[in-house]
Amino acid sequence: MLQTPSGGAGHGTAATDSGLMSIGAVLSALRDEFPEVTISKIRFLESEGLIEPQRTPSGYRKFSAHDVERLGHVLRMQRDHYLPLKVIREHLEAMERGEAVQLPVVGRQRDGASVPEPPEGPTAARIRRDELLAAVGVEQQELKEWESYGLLTPLEDGAYDAEAVTVALLVVELGRFGIEPRHLRAMKAAAEREAGLVGQVVAPLRRHRNPQTRAHAEARTKELAGLTVKLHAALVQSALGVRLP
């Protein structure tokens, strides 16, 4: 019986006599470990060259056990390591060559949402340009495009703040769904307006004569930033008519 990528046995109807599976059977085999996977997602990964299922004379996809295992690796790297497809493809190619590749670690919030964390290495408040490129797995041209739309802004010495890695990883992830950097300018503008509002609220605290009051401004800024992010998320969910886990 076919083993799913999570190690569990596949459904009894999963495998055909030839040992190949339909896309529907693959979906069923993967659902235990990846409940959010869809047929469209599998087709998208195929279009990106991550898997190459066989085709019947009538054009139907037929997946081998190796295809399903490879799909599991791809989905796991996206879920657990938040990697762009380019990096995943390079990792799979390295695996097939028998090479060992270390993957960055990604944390998860308690509400289930994935939050990219900078991989081991640059963990200070600043990150060099070459470190950012290596951490995200993109080329200079892509980074320049993001800068042209204001999504990332280098500091005076050409380095970036540590949050740049998270921003860059999310830009890459959104790109998988066809959302281009130019589409994100509105999000950038909204974030700047929200930051400006928070800044106005805490400005009196920062200008206060009492050092303790000025120190309290940072804590108040973080508190307001957290509330702003929660409100923004709630408004987006309400507008879309969905609720995130």
Solvent accessible surface area in square Angstrom, and as a share of the most:
residue,aa,sasa,rsa
1,M,170,0.76
2,L,32,0.16
3,Q,105,0.47
4,T,10,0.06
5,P,30,0.19
6,S,62,0.40
7,G,51,0.49
8,G,35,0.34
9,A,60,0.47
10,G,8,0.07
11,H,96,0.43
12,G,72,0.69
13,T,125,0.72
14,A,3,0.02
15,A,51,0.40
16,T,59,0.34
17,D,161,0.84
18,S,86,0.56
19,G,40,0.39
20,L,33,0.16
21,M,1,0.00
22,S,46,0.30
23,I,25,0.13
24,G,32,0.30
25,A,17,0.13
26,V,0,0.00
27,L,25,0.12
28,S,42,0.27
29,A,3,0.02
30,L,1,0.01
31,R,100,0.37
32,D,119,0.62
33,E,37,0.16
34,F,13,0.05
35,P,94,0.59
36,E,141,0.63
37,V,6,0.03
38,T,62,0.36
39,I,56,0.28
40,S,78,0.50
41,K,41,0.17
42,I,0,0.00
43,R,115,0.42
44,F,60,0.25
45,L,0,0.00
46,E,33,0.15
47,S,86,0.56
48,E,66,0.30
49,G,37,0.35
50,L,0,0.00
51,I,2,0.01
52,E,146,0.66
53,P,13,0.08
54,Q,103,0.46
55,R,126,0.46
56,T,38,0.22
57,P,151,0.95
58,S,85,0.55
59,G,34,0.32
60,Y,150,0.57
61,R,49,0.18
62,K,48,0.20
63,F,0,0.00
64,S,30,0.19
65,A,52,0.40
66,H,108,0.48
67,D,13,0.07
68,V,1,0.01
69,E,94,0.42
70,R,33,0.12
71,L,0,0.00
72,G,0,0.00
73,H,55,0.24
74,V,0,0.00
75,L,12,0.06
76,R,58,0.21
77,M,8,0.04
78,Q,15,0.07
79,R,77,0.28
80,D,47,0.25
81,H,42,0.19
82,Y,25,0.10
83,L,6,0.03
84,P,7,0.04
85,L,14,0.07
86,K,76,0.32
87,V,34,0.19
88,I,0,0.00
89,R,66,0.24
90,E,88,0.39
91,H,19,0.08
92,L,4,0.02
93,E,75,0.34
94,A,5,0.04
95,M,74,0.33
96,E,112,0.50
97,R,150,0.55
98,G,68,0.66
99,E,85,0.38
100,A,108,0.84
101,V,64,0.37
102,Q,152,0.68
103,L,36,0.18
104,P,30,0.19
105,V,100,0.57
106,V,19,0.11
107,G,19,0.18
108,R,119,0.44
109,Q,95,0.42
110,R,254,0.93
111,D,84,0.43
112,G,36,0.34
113,A,44,0.34
114,S,35,0.22
115,V,48,0.28
116,P,5,0.03
117,E,77,0.35
118,P,50,0.32
119,P,23,0.14
120,E,147,0.66
121,G,57,0.55
122,P,30,0.19
123,T,105,0.61
124,A,70,0.54
125,A,78,0.61
126,R,118,0.43
127,I,4,0.02
128,R,135,0.49
129,R,62,0.23
130,D,79,0.41
131,E,42,0.19
132,L,1,0.01
133,L,24,0.12
134,A,85,0.66
135,A,19,0.15
136,V,1,0.00
137,G,20,0.19
138,V,14,0.08
139,E,102,0.46
140,Q,83,0.37
141,Q,150,0.67
142,E,69,0.31
143,L,0,0.00
144,K,120,0.51
145,E,72,0.32
146,W,9,0.03
147,E,43,0.19
148,S,85,0.55
149,Y,57,0.22
150,G,23,0.22
151,L,20,0.10
152,L,9,0.04
153,T,95,0.55
154,P,51,0.32
155,L,66,0.33
156,E,188,0.84
157,D,96,0.50
158,G,35,0.34
159,A,12,0.09
160,Y,2,0.01
161,D,72,0.37
162,A,34,0.26
163,E,107,0.48
164,A,4,0.03
165,V,1,0.01
166,T,19,0.11
167,V,49,0.28
168,A,0,0.00
169,L,12,0.06
170,L,69,0.34
171,V,11,0.06
172,V,25,0.14
173,E,25,0.11
174,L,53,0.26
175,G,38,0.37
176,R,27,0.10
177,F,137,0.57
178,G,51,0.49
179,I,59,0.30
180,E,77,0.34
181,P,19,0.12
182,R,115,0.42
183,H,84,0.38
184,L,7,0.03
185,R,131,0.48
186,A,73,0.57
187,M,112,0.50
188,K,64,0.27
189,A,38,0.29
190,A,20,0.16
191,A,53,0.41
192,E,100,0.45
193,R,162,0.59
194,E,51,0.23
195,A,64,0.50
196,G,36,0.35
197,L,113,0.56
198,V,15,0.08
199,G,24,0.23
200,Q,132,0.59
201,V,77,0.44
202,V,0,0.00
203,A,25,0.19
204,P,74,0.47
205,L,39,0.19
206,R,124,0.45
207,R,178,0.65
208,H,87,0.39
209,R,226,0.82
210,N,63,0.33
211,P,90,0.56
212,Q,144,0.64
213,T,33,0.19
214,R,102,0.37
215,A,73,0.57
216,H,84,0.37
217,A,2,0.02
218,E,109,0.49
219,A,55,0.43
220,R,86,0.31
221,T,32,0.19
222,K,135,0.57
223,E,104,0.47
224,L,40,0.20
225,A,43,0.34
226,G,33,0.32
227,L,102,0.51
228,T,33,0.19
229,V,101,0.58
230,K,144,0.61
231,L,105,0.52
232,H,76,0.34
233,A,39,0.31
234,A,53,0.41
235,L,109,0.54
236,V,66,0.38
237,Q,37,0.16
238,S,86,0.56
239,A,92,0.71
240,L,125,0.62
241,G,68,0.65
242,V,78,0.45
243,R,217,0.79
244,L,113,0.56
245,P,115,0.73
